Amino acid sequence: MISPDQVEAMIKAGLPDAEVQVEDLTGGGDHYQVTVVSSQFEGRSLVQQHQLVYGAVRQAMSSEAIHALALKTFTPDAWASSRLA
């Protein structure tokens, strides 16, 4: 079982400037919904953004410590716009 704080730390290790919100969807510590805001997403497709996040948690996913990860990724500008809507 991995805690939300551990998931956040893994993502921040891979994307140091990221703002990360992690929600445990089942209470079991293996299904998470994650929102990540990072300037490293600038100019990248949604698939590329998700690949960056998956790269940061690759080891936990391959060991099945994380079974499912629902991602929402934003650039800082897109995040600011989504908050205004």
N, C-alpha and C positions, 0 to 999 in steps of 0.2 A: 504494500500500500504506500502510495506517495501522497504527501500533503499538498494542499494548494500552494503553500509557501515554497515547497520544493519545486513545484512546476514553475512558479514565478521566477525562482532563482535560476533554473536551467535556461529559461527564455532570456533573462537578463544577461546571463553569461554569454549567450550567442548574439544578442542584440543589446549592447550595453546602454543605449539611449532609450530603450523601450519603456513605455508605461504599460503595465500588465495588470489585468484584472482576471482572476481565476475563480470559477464557481464549480464546486463539486456537485454534479448533477444527480448522483444517486446516493451520496453519503458513504459509498464504498471505497472511495479513493482511487478509482480507476477510470471514471467517465467525467470529463471536464468540459466546460465551456470557457473559452479563453478569448479575451479581447486584448489585442496588442496594437499600440500606437507607436510607430517608429519612423524616423526620417529616412531610415534605410529602405523603406518601401517606395520612396519617391522614384517615379519613372519605371516601376516594375509592375507587371501584370498581377492580377489577383493570385494566379497559380504560383508565380515566382515569390510573392509575399508569403504564401502559405508554405512553400518549400523552405524558406528561410527559418520559419518557426519550427517546422518539422525537423529541420536539421539540428536545431538547438535541443530538441527532446528525443532525438533518434534513439539513443541508448535505452531510455525508459520505455519507448514504444516497442523496440525490438525484444526487450525482455518481458513485455506485456505487463509491466508495472503500470503503464497507462494503456488502457484498452481502447478508449475512444477519446478523441479530441475535436470538439466543434470550435472552429476558428472564426473570428471576426477580426480583420486586419484593416488598419487605417493609417494613412499618412497624417501628420499633425494637422495639415490644412483640412483634410477630409473629416477628421475627428471634430475639429472646431465647427465645421459646417453642419455635421450631423447633430451636434449639441444645440445648434440654433434652430433647427427645423422642428 
